[in-house]
Amino acid sequence: MNIKSLHRILKLATELSKMGLKKEALSLTNILKKSASLSGENPYMFYPEKESYFEFLERLRQLSEESAQSDGEMSSYEASASPPSGSSETPDGDSTDGEANQNFNAPRDYISNNPYVYSGGRRSANPDYDSENTEPDRFTSIPGNNNYRSGKIGSYNQLKLLKERHNIKTVINLAKDSLDGQGPDISFPINPPCTPKGIPIDPEIGGTPGPDCIPCEGRSKPCEPLWAEKLDLKYITIYLGSRGPSDSKWSEIKRELESGGTLIHCTHGVDRTGAIAARWRLEVDPSVTYEEALEYTKHFGGQWDNDGDPNKRLREFIEKSEKPSDVARKTSSSSSYGAQLGSFMEAIGSKESSYTRNEAAAEKSWTIANIDTGAFGRWQILPENGPRWAKQYNRQIRDCDGDSSLMCRELFGPGTEEISPISDWKKRENQTKIVQFKMTYYYDYFKNRTKWKGELVPDRDPDDIWYDVAVSWYAGKGRVGTPAATSTHKQVGKKSGVAYSSISGYANKVVSDYQDLLSENSSVNENLALVIGDSQVGGSLGEAIAENLRSKFSDVKVDFKNGSGPSLWYEESKLELYRAMPAVVFISLGGNNANGASTLVSKIRDISPQSRIYFSGPPPGAIDHPNYNSGNNSVENRSSRNETIRGAGAIFLDPFKYIVTDGKPGYYNSNYEDPDTRYGVHLPRTVAQHYVDQISGMVV
């Protein structure tokens, strides 16, 4: 819509108003006010060239107020000017609350005067809908002291009405897509006044020249928080997709609802708002059953009964509700950092290299390369970052000496080995080290900041922190907390022609998958440790390991088979061991062979993804034994099998490094103190205990 067209519409609307045709005039002024939503441009630039900017705004405001005094149906002109209802998913992948016009036969005891959908440029199904002078769609009360639910806020005046008419004090916005179509809003006071760039300043009014005359518009410059601030309302954003909020965010919502005077809303007021309202009813009213709460929610419309069950995750959120008596009995704590990191890395891998737990896909993910960027491996590390991050990893090992920070505590225990040479960063075990290190670095930084080099803030919700880690991984840490982090712009690969995800679409998808994986993997038994292996586990080494683990875990199970190699331990008969979801799996194998070491680790992870897997390779033989360094027991053979195990994907423990005599690694005398030493490779008790003491701090 160009300036001349706008001028003609305003002139026509003025004439219609003078003729008493208020309904038609109102339709035309609404078109003018929504011109930004329809064109995607700046409506403050749309005014006649010869008319003062502020004169134009004043005329439009007066005409709108005059026309609004008439009750009338939406004209066919305005209806045809509104875009048709969109799909249930926005371009950047944010889930919305369903089709625009559905389920309008909902009972009036559940829904107030406007059981219709209105979303930005979309047309409301209610012909009397007025975002300036009525409550939002599906506005109705919910349990508590003056609490309400609704669809999106349409304008500054509508939010003002809610404060004045219903004594709303707090607004919780559950949907980022509800910001679409908000503003520019001529009813929202601009202070100080300003004039768009390139337009002369009115000498009588004054103002500041520049491009910032639009105080807000859409997602990039959200209007709703500015409206709330102007009205002295508390404003909280807890954006949801197709699942409910995290436990900490749900606790925050409950606190506000318990305080009263709170409005919760999403875009249409049916799915996301419905899930929150249903769970709230369940938790505050002991007489309400789950079925009743769900039926209550369905009355508002939405996708609850649609094919494919798109609200499955929201339904699961409702099912997690706790009656007041349940809360007192709840003793479970939040997931450990190790569990969070493991789930997040899996989510990133799935997005970056299409990694799945399927054996073939998992194997392929280690060597996949991006044709556009050269990014390599399961987590798509850029070739210029790989060597640099490997150097940072090695430097961090040295910096962690005596340091108890998150990084050092979680990743760099005593004896952590460097990546050497640096050029080997592409090896799968080194990819894992680098990614663990870099993601922990991002997490540790952003747990107290909302943007790069920003001010310190109180401890943040882990899901929000992981969102910033996802943005950092995909677009760089400097993008965190900037408009780019919420942008829906997609870049196209120069060679592949592939349209890559927007930053926000990428981060939202990763965090969504992370939450699913964390929930799926959270059943690990933190009291259980499992020790498996060959005859070393049946002897002094197994005894020393089990004794050490019993000081950390209440339940330690030991299973061994003489002469076994890794392949035995992923036979069907052995898989039941891992289905117990042990927190730690300690493997001691390789003395007979190392065949299938990687497959064994993968099989364990398939069944119990959050188990911490430690793999101890074959130890050196006793130098005073006749069989020392001969045949299968030779240093060369055993060292080679250790290298195979090192690349299996578990936390590798090298006996040649930690068994030390007189300052010499990989060296000991048996003195024939145990019958076990008859083959010259079974560790005697003193040596086994020495080895376990050395690695104890690494096995947690």
C-alpha positions in Angstrom: 0.0 0.0 0.0 1.6 3.3 -1.1 1.2 6.8 0.3 -1.3 7.8 -2.3 -3.5 4.8 -1.6 -3.4 5.4 2.1 -4.3 9.1 1.5 -7.4 8.1 -0.6 -8.6 5.6 2.0 -8.2 8.1 4.9 -10.1 10.7 2.8 -12.8 8.3 2.0 -13.2 7.2 5.6 -13.5 10.8 6.6 -16.2 11.4 4.1 -18.1 8.3 5.2 -17.9 9.4 8.8 -19.4 12.8 7.9 -22.2 11.1 6.1 -23.0 9.1 9.2 -21.8 5.8 7.8 -19.8 5.0 11.0 -19.6 1.2 10.4 -17.9 1.7 7.0 -15.6 4.4 8.3 -14.6 2.0 11.2 -13.7 -0.7 8.7 -11.5 1.6 6.7 -9.7 3.0 9.7 -9.0 -0.5 10.9 -7.4 -1.2 7.5 -5.2 1.8 8.0 -4.2 0.7 11.5 -3.4 -2.9 10.3 -1.5 -1.8 7.2 1.7 -2.9 8.9 0.5 -6.4 9.5 -0.8 -6.7 5.9 2.2 -5.2 4.2 5.1 -5.9 6.6 6.2 -2.3 6.3 6.3 0.7 8.6 2.8 2.3 8.7 4.3 5.5 10.3 5.8 6.1 6.9 2.4 5.9 5.2 1.0 9.5 5.4 0.4 12.2 2.8 3.6 14.0 1.9 2.1 17.4 2.4 0.5 16.7 5.8 2.3 16.9 9.1 3.2 13.5 10.5 1.5 14.3 13.8 -1.5 15.8 12.1 -2.0 12.6 10.2 -1.8 10.5 13.4 -4.2 12.8 15.2 -6.7 12.7 12.3 -6.5 8.9 12.2 -6.9 8.6 16.0 -9.9 10.9 16.1 -11.6 9.2 13.2 -11.0 5.8 14.7 -12.6 6.9 18.0 -15.6 8.4 16.3 -16.2 5.4 14.1 -15.8 2.9 17.0 -18.8 4.4 18.7 -21.0 2.5 16.2 -21.9 -1.1 16.7 -21.7 -2.9 13.4 -20.6 -6.0 11.6 -17.3 -6.3 9.9 -17.6 -5.0 6.4 -16.9 -7.3 3.4 -14.1 -4.9 2.5 -12.3 -5.4 5.8 -12.9 -9.1 5.8 -11.5 -9.5 2.3 -8.4 -7.4 3.3 -7.6 -9.8 6.2 -5.2 -12.6 5.3 -6.8 -16.1 5.5 -6.2 -18.3 8.5 -2.7 -19.9 8.4 -1.5 -23.4 9.3 -0.9 -24.5 12.9 2.9 -23.9 12.5 4.6 -20.6 12.0 7.5 -20.3 9.4 10.2 -20.7 12.0 8.7 -23.8 13.5 7.1 -22.3 16.6 4.0 -24.3 17.4 0.7 -22.3 17.6 -2.6 -23.2 19.0 -4.3 -24.6 16.0 -6.5 -23.5 13.1 -8.0 -20.1 13.4 -11.7 -20.9 13.4 -12.6 -24.1 15.2 -14.9 -25.4 18.0 -17.1 -22.3 18.3 -19.9 -24.2 19.9 -18.2 -24.3 23.3 -20.4 -23.9 26.3 -20.8 -20.4 27.6 -20.1 -21.5 31.2 -16.5 -22.1 30.1 -16.0 -19.2 27.7 -16.8 -15.5 28.1 -18.3 -13.2 25.5 -15.8 -13.8 22.7 -15.3 -17.5 21.9 -13.4 -16.6 18.8 -9.9 -16.6 17.5 -8.0 -13.5 16.6 -4.3 -13.5 15.7 -2.5 -10.6 14.3 -3.5 -10.1 10.7 -6.0 -12.9 11.0 -9.7 -12.2 11.0 -11.7 -13.0 14.1 -14.7 -15.3 13.6 -16.6 -12.9 15.8 -18.1 -10.1 13.6 -18.3 -7.8 16.7 -14.7 -8.3 17.7 -12.9 -5.1 18.7 -9.4 -5.3 20.0 -9.6 -1.8 21.4 -12.8 -2.0 23.5 -13.4 -5.6 24.4 -11.6 -8.4 26.2 -9.4 -10.8 24.2 -10.8 -13.9 22.7 -11.7 -16.7 25.1 -11.2 -14.4 28.1 -12.6 -16.1 31.2 -11.7 -16.7 34.8 -9.7 -19.6 36.3 -9.3 -20.7 39.9 -7.6 -18.4 42.3 -7.9 -14.8 43.4 -8.9 -12.9 40.2 -7.0 -15.1 37.7 -7.9 -15.2 34.0 -7.0 -16.9 30.7 -7.3 -15.7 27.1 -6.0 -15.5 23.6 -3.5 -12.9 22.5 -3.6 -9.2 23.5 -4.7 -7.2 20.5 -3.6 -3.7 21.5 -2.4 -1.3 24.2 -6.0 -0.2 24.9 -7.1 -3.8 25.3 -4.4 -4.4 27.9 -5.4 -1.2 29.6 -9.0 -2.3 29.7 -8.0 -5.6 31.4 -6.1 -3.7 34.1 -8.9 -1.2 34.7 -11.9 -3.5 34.3 -10.5 -6.7 35.8 -7.7 -5.5 38.1 -5.0 -7.6 36.2 -1.6 -7.1 37.8 0.5 -9.7 36.0 0.6 -11.0 32.5 2.2 -14.3 31.5 2.7 -14.7 27.8 3.1 -18.4 26.8 3.5 -17.8 23.0 6.1 -15.9 21.1 3.9 -16.1 18.0 1.2 -14.0 19.9 3.5 -11.0 19.3 2.9 -11.3 15.5 0.6 -8.5 14.3 1.0 -6.4 17.4 1.8 -2.8 16.6 2.5 -0.3 15.4 -0.4 1.0 17.6 -1.6 4.5 17.3 -3.3 4.2 20.7 0.0 3.6 22.4 1.5 6.9 23.5 5.0 7.6 22.1 7.1 9.6 24.5 9.1 11.5 23.6 7.6 12.1 20.1 9.8 11.4 17.1 9.7 11.9 13.4 10.7 9.1 10.9 14.0 9.4 9.2 13.9 11.8 6.2 10.8 13.7 7.4 11.1 17.3 8.5 10.5 17.9 12.2 7.4 19.9 13.0 8.8 23.0 14.7 5.7 23.4 16.9 5.8 19.9 18.2 9.6 19.2 18.2 10.8 15.6 18.4 13.9 13.6 17.6 14.7 12.6 14.0 15.6 9.0 13.2 14.3 5.6 12.3 13.1 4.7 15.9 9.7 6.2 15.8 8.1 2.8 15.9 8.4 1.8 19.6 7.4 -1.8 18.8 6.4 -4.1 16.1 6.0 -7.9 15.9 8.6 -10.3 17.4 11.7 -8.2 16.6 10.5 -5.3 18.8 7.8 -6.8 21.0 4.9 -4.4 21.9 3.4 -6.3 24.7 6.2 -5.8 27.3 6.2 -2.1 26.5 2.5 -1.8 26.9 2.8 -3.7 30.3 5.6 -1.4 31.4 3.6 1.7 30.5 0.6 0.3 32.5 2.8 -0.7 35.5 2.0 -4.4 35.0 4.3 -7.3 35.8 5.2 -9.1 32.5 6.6 -12.6 32.3 7.4 -14.6 29.1 7.4 -18.4 29.3 7.3 -19.3 25.7 6.0 -22.8 25.0 5.9 -24.9 21.9 4.2 -28.3 21.7 5.1 -29.2 25.3 4.6 -27.8 28.7 7.0 -25.7 30.7 9.9 -27.1 32.7 9.4 -27.8 36.4 11.1 -24.5 37.4 9.0 -22.5 35.0 5.8 -24.3 36.1 6.7 -23.3 39.7 7.1 -19.7 38.5 3.6 -19.8 36.9 2.1 -21.3 40.0 3.6 -18.6 42.2 2.0 -15.9 40.1 -1.4 -17.6 40.0 -1.2 -18.1 43.8 -0.6 -14.4 44.2 -3.7 -13.6 42.1 -4.5 -10.9 39.6 -2.8 -12.9 36.9 -3.7 -13.4 33.2 -2.2 -16.3 31.2 -2.5 -16.2 27.5 -1.0 -17.7 24.3 -2.1 -16.9 20.7 -5.6 -18.5 20.5 -6.1 -19.4 24.2 -6.8 -23.1 23.5 -3.8 -25.4 23.6 -0.9 -23.9 25.5 -3.1 -21.8 27.7 -5.5 -24.8 28.0 -2.7 -27.1 29.3 -1.7 -24.6 32.0 -5.3 -23.9 33.1 -6.1 -27.6 33.2 -3.1 -28.5 35.3 -3.7 -25.5 37.6 -7.3 -26.7 38.2 -6.0 -30.2 39.0 -3.4 -29.0 41.5 -5.6 -26.6 43.4 -8.9 -28.5 43.4 -8.6 -32.1 44.9 -12.1 -32.9 43.6 -11.2 -32.4 40.0 -10.2 -35.6 38.0 -7.7 -35.6 35.1 -10.6 -36.5 32.7 -12.6 -33.6 34.0 -9.7 -31.2 33.6 -9.0 -32.4 30.1 -12.7 -32.1 29.1 -12.7 -28.6 30.5 -9.8 -27.7 28.3 -11.3 -29.3 25.2 -14.4 -27.0 25.4 -12.2 -24.1 24.4 -11.2 -25.7 21.1 -7.7 -26.6 19.9 -5.9 -29.7 18.6 -6.7 -32.0 21.5 -8.5 -34.6 19.4 -6.8 -34.0 16.0 -5.2 -36.8 14.0 -1.6 -37.5 15.1 -2.3 -36.2 18.6 -0.3 -32.9 18.2 -0.9 -32.1 21.8 0.6 -35.3 23.1 3.3 -33.4 25.1 0.9 -30.9 26.5 -1.3 -33.8 27.6 1.6 -35.4 29.3 2.3 -32.1 31.1 -1.2 -32.1 32.5 -0.8 -35.8 33.6 2.2 -34.8 35.7 0.0 -32.7 37.9 0.4 -33.2 41.7 -2.4 -32.9 44.2 -1.4 -30.8 47.3 -0.7 -34.0 49.2 1.7 -35.2 46.5 3.9 -32.2 46.7 4.9 -32.9 50.3 6.0 -36.4 49.3 8.1 -35.3 46.3 11.8 -35.8 46.9 13.3 -36.2 43.4 15.9 -33.6 42.5 16.6 -32.0 39.2 18.8 -33.9 36.7 22.5 -33.8 37.2 24.7 -31.7 34.8 26.1 -34.9 33.3 22.6 -36.1 32.4 21.7 -32.7 30.9 24.9 -32.5 28.9 24.5 -36.0 27.5 20.9 -35.3 26.4 21.8 -32.0 24.9 24.7 -33.4 22.9 22.4 -36.1 21.6 19.9 -33.4 20.6 22.6 -31.3 18.8 23.9 -34.4 17.1 20.4 -35.3 15.8 20.0 -31.8 14.4 23.6 -31.4 12.9 24.3 -34.9 11.4 20.9 -36.7 11.6 22.4 -38.8 14.3 20.1 -41.5 15.8 20.7 -44.5 18.0 20.5 -46.7 15.0 23.9 -48.4 14.6 24.4 -47.5 11.0 23.3 -43.8 11.4 25.4 -43.5 14.5 28.5 -44.8 12.7 28.0 -42.5 9.7 27.6 -39.4 11.9 31.2 -39.5 13.0 32.5 -38.8 9.5 29.8 -36.8 7.7 31.0 -33.4 6.2 29.0 -30.4 5.2 29.4 -29.4 1.5 28.8 -25.7 2.2 30.9 -25.1 5.3 33.2 -28.1 5.6 31.8 -28.8 9.1 32.8 -32.3 10.2 31.5 -35.1 12.4 28.5 -35.8 14.6 28.3 -32.3 15.9 29.5 -30.6 12.7 32.6 -28.8 14.0 33.9 -26.2 11.6 37.4 -27.1 10.3 38.8 -23.8 11.6 37.4 -24.4 15.0 38.6 -28.0 15.5 42.3 -27.4 16.0 41.7 -24.2 18.0 39.2 -25.9 20.3 41.6 -28.9 20.7 44.3 -26.4 21.9 41.8 -24.8 24.3 40.9 -28.2 25.6 44.5 -29.1 26.3 45.1 -25.7 28.0 42.1 -26.2 30.2 43.5 -29.5 31.5 46.5 -27.6 32.9 44.3 -24.8 34.2 42.1 -27.3 36.1 44.9 -28.2 38.5 43.2 -27.6 41.9 40.2 -25.9 40.4 36.7 -27.0 41.5 34.7 -25.2 38.8 31.9 -26.9 36.8 34.2 -27.5 33.9 37.0 -29.0 36.0 34.7 -31.0 38.2 32.7 -32.5 35.4 35.3 -33.1 32.6 38.8 -32.8 33.8 39.6 -35.3 36.6 43.1 -36.4 37.5 44.9 -38.0 34.7 42.8 -36.5 31.9 44.7 -37.0 28.6 45.4 -34.2 26.1 44.4 -34.3 22.5 47.7 -35.1 20.8 48.5 -34.4 18.1 46.1 -31.5 17.5 45.5 -32.7 14.0 43.7 -35.7 15.4 40.7 -33.6 16.5 38.5 -35.5 14.0 38.9 -38.8 15.8 35.6 -39.8 17.4 36.9 -39.8 20.9 38.4 -36.3 20.4 35.2 -35.0 18.8 33.4 -36.0 22.0 36.0 -34.4 24.2 35.9 -31.1 22.3 32.1 -30.9 22.2 31.8 -31.7 26.0 34.4 -29.0 26.7 32.9 -26.3 24.5 29.3 -26.8 25.5 30.3 -26.8 29.1 32.2 -23.6 28.6 29.1 -22.0 27.0 26.8 -23.4 29.8 29.1 -22.2 32.6 29.2 -18.7 31.0 25.5 -18.2 30.2 24.1 -19.7 33.5 24.5 -16.2 34.9 24.1 -14.1 31.8 21.4 -13.6 29.2 23.7 -12.3 26.5 27.4 -12.2 25.6 29.3 -9.8 27.8 26.1 -8.9 29.5 25.6 -8.0 33.2 25.4 -10.8 35.8 21.8 -12.0 36.6 20.5 -14.4 39.2 20.8 -18.1 38.4 18.7 -19.0 35.3 16.5 -21.9 34.4 18.6 -24.7 32.8 16.3 -24.8 29.7 17.0 -21.1 29.1 20.7 -21.6 29.5 20.7 -24.6 27.1 18.8 -22.4 24.6 21.7 -19.9 24.7 24.2 -22.8 24.3 22.3 -23.9 21.2 22.4 -20.4 19.7 26.1 -20.2 20.5 26.8 -23.6 18.8 24.9 -22.6 15.7 25.6 -18.9 15.3 28.3 -17.9 17.8 28.1 -16.7 21.3 27.9 -13.1 20.2 24.4 -13.6 18.9 23.0 -14.6 22.2 20.5 -12.1 23.6 20.4 -10.1 20.3 17.5 -9.7 17.8 19.4 -12.2 15.6 18.8 -14.9 18.1 15.0 -14.6 17.6 15.2 -14.0 13.9 13.3 -16.3 11.5 15.6 -15.5 8.6 17.0 -18.6 6.9 20.3 -18.7 4.9 20.7 -20.8 1.8 23.8 -22.8 1.2 25.9 -21.5 -1.8 26.8 -25.0 -3.0 24.0 -27.2 -1.8 21.1 -24.7 -2.2 19.7 -26.0 1.1 17.7 -23.6 3.2 19.2 -23.9 6.7 17.2 -23.4 9.8 16.8 -19.9 11.2 18.7 -19.3 14.5 15.5 -19.3 16.6 14.1 -22.3 14.7 17.3 -24.3 15.3 17.6 -23.4 19.0 13.9 -24.1 19.7 14.1 -27.5 18.0 17.3 -28.5 19.8 15.9 -27.5 23.2 12.6 -29.3 22.4 14.5 -32.5 21.5 16.8 -32.1 24.6 13.8 -31.9 26.9 12.3 -35.1 25.4 15.6 -36.9 25.6 16.3 -35.8 29.2 12.8 -37.0 30.2 13.3 -40.3 28.3 16.8 -40.8 29.8 16.0 -39.7 33.3 15.3 -43.2 34.6 18.9 -44.0 35.3 19.4 -45.7 38.7 21.9 -43.5 40.5 22.3 -46.1 43.2 23.4 -48.9 40.9 26.9 -49.6 39.5 27.7 -52.5 37.2 31.2 -54.1 36.7 31.7 -56.5 33.8 34.7 -58.1 32.2 37.0 -61.1 31.7 39.1 -63.0 34.3 40.7 -59.7 35.5 37.2 -58.9 37.0 37.1 -62.3 38.5 40.4 -61.7 40.3 42.0 -59.0 42.4 41.2 -56.2 40.0 37.5 -56.9 40.1 37.6 -57.1 43.9 39.3 -53.7 44.1 37.0 -52.0 41.7 33.9 -53.4 43.4 35.1 -52.3 46.8 35.8 -48.8 45.5 32.4 -48.5 43.9 30.6 -49.7 47.0 31.8 -46.5 48.7 29.9 -44.5 46.1 26.9 -46.7 45.2 24.5 -48.7 47.4 24.2 -51.5 44.9 27.2 -52.9 42.9 26.7 -55.9 40.6 29.7 -57.8 39.2 29.6 -60.2 36.3 32.6 -61.8 34.5 33.5 -64.5 32.0 37.0 -66.0 31.7 38.4 -65.6 28.2 35.7 -63.2 27.0 36.1 -60.3 24.7 33.7 -57.3 24.1 31.5 -59.2 21.6 30.2 -61.6 24.3 28.9 -58.7 26.4 26.4 -57.5 23.8 24.8 -60.9 23.1 21.1 -61.0 23.8 21.6 -62.9 27.1 23.7 -60.0 28.5 21.6 -57.0 27.5 19.4 -57.5 30.5 22.3 -56.2 32.6 22.0 -52.8 31.0 18.2 -52.6 31.2 18.6 -52.1 34.9 19.8 -48.5 33.9 23.0 -48.5 36.0 24.5 -45.1 36.7 27.9 -46.5 36.1 29.1 -49.3 33.8 32.7 -50.3 34.5 34.2 -52.6 31.8 37.6 -54.4 32.1 38.3 -56.2 28.8 40.9 -56.5 26.1 43.3 -59.0 27.5 41.9 -61.7 25.1 40.8 -59.4 22.3 39.3 -56.0 21.7 36.9 -57.0 18.9 33.6 -55.2 19.1 34.6 -52.7 21.7 32.8 -49.8 20.0 29.7 -51.9 19.4 29.5 -52.8 23.0 29.6 -49.2 24.1 27.0 -48.3 21.5 24.7 -51.2 22.6 24.9 -50.1 26.2 24.1 -46.5 25.2 21.1 -47.6 23.1 19.6 -49.3 26.2 20.7 -46.9 28.9 21.8 -43.6 27.3 22.6 -41.8 30.6 24.9 -44.5 32.0 28.4 -43.3 32.5 30.6 -45.9 30.8 34.3 -46.5 31.8 36.4 -48.9 29.8 39.7 -50.2 31.3 41.9 -51.9 28.8 44.3 -54.8 29.3 47.0 -54.1 31.9 50.7 -54.7 31.4 52.2 -58.0 32.4 54.6 -58.6 35.3 58.2 -58.1 34.1 59.5 -60.8 36.4 57.2 -63.5 34.8 58.5 -65.9 32.1 55.5 -65.0 29.9 56.3 -61.3 30.0 56.2 -59.6 26.6 55.6 -62.8 24.6 52.8 -63.7 22.2 49.4 -62.4 23.1 50.8 -60.9 26.3 53.4 -58.8 24.5 53.5 -55.1 25.3 52.9 -54.3 21.6 49.7 -56.5 21.4 48.2 -55.2 24.7 49.1 -51.6 23.8 47.4 -52.0 20.4 44.2 -53.4 22.0 44.2 -50.4 24.4 44.3 -48.1 21.4 41.3 -49.8 20.0 39.4 -49.5 23.3 40.4 -45.8 23.5 38.4 -45.1 20.4 35.3 -47.1 21.5 33.5 -44.0 22.7 33.6 -44.6 26.5 35.7 -42.9 29.1 39.0 -44.7 28.6 41.2 -45.8 31.5 44.7 -46.8 30.5 46.4 -49.3 32.9 49.7 -48.7 31.2 49.5 -45.1 32.3 48.3 -45.5 35.9 50.2 -48.6 37.0 53.6 -47.1 38.0 56.6 -48.6 39.8 59.6 -46.6 40.8 58.3 -43.8 38.6 58.0 -46.1 35.5 54.5 -46.4 34.0 53.4 -49.8 32.7 55.9 -51.6 35.0 55.5 -53.8 38.0 57.0 -56.9 39.7 54.5 -59.6 40.7 56.8 -61.2 43.3 54.4 -64.2 42.8 52.3 -62.9 45.7 49.0 -64.2 44.1 48.0 -67.3 42.3 46.5 -65.0 39.8 49.9 -64.1 38.5 50.5 -67.5 37.1 49.9 -66.2 33.6 51.9 -63.1 34.2 49.1 -60.7 33.3 46.6 -60.9 36.2 47.3 -58.1 38.5 48.3 -59.0 42.1 46.3 -57.4 44.9 48.7 -54.6 45.7 49.1 -53.6 42.1 45.3 -53.8 41.5 44.6 -51.7 44.5 47.3 -49.2 43.4 45.6 -48.9 40.0 42.1 -48.4 41.4 43.4 -45.8 43.8 44.8 -43.9 40.9 41.6 -43.9 38.8 39.1 -43.6 41.7 38.7 -39.8 41.3 37.7 -40.3 37.6 35.0 -42.9 38.2 31.9 -41.1 39.6 
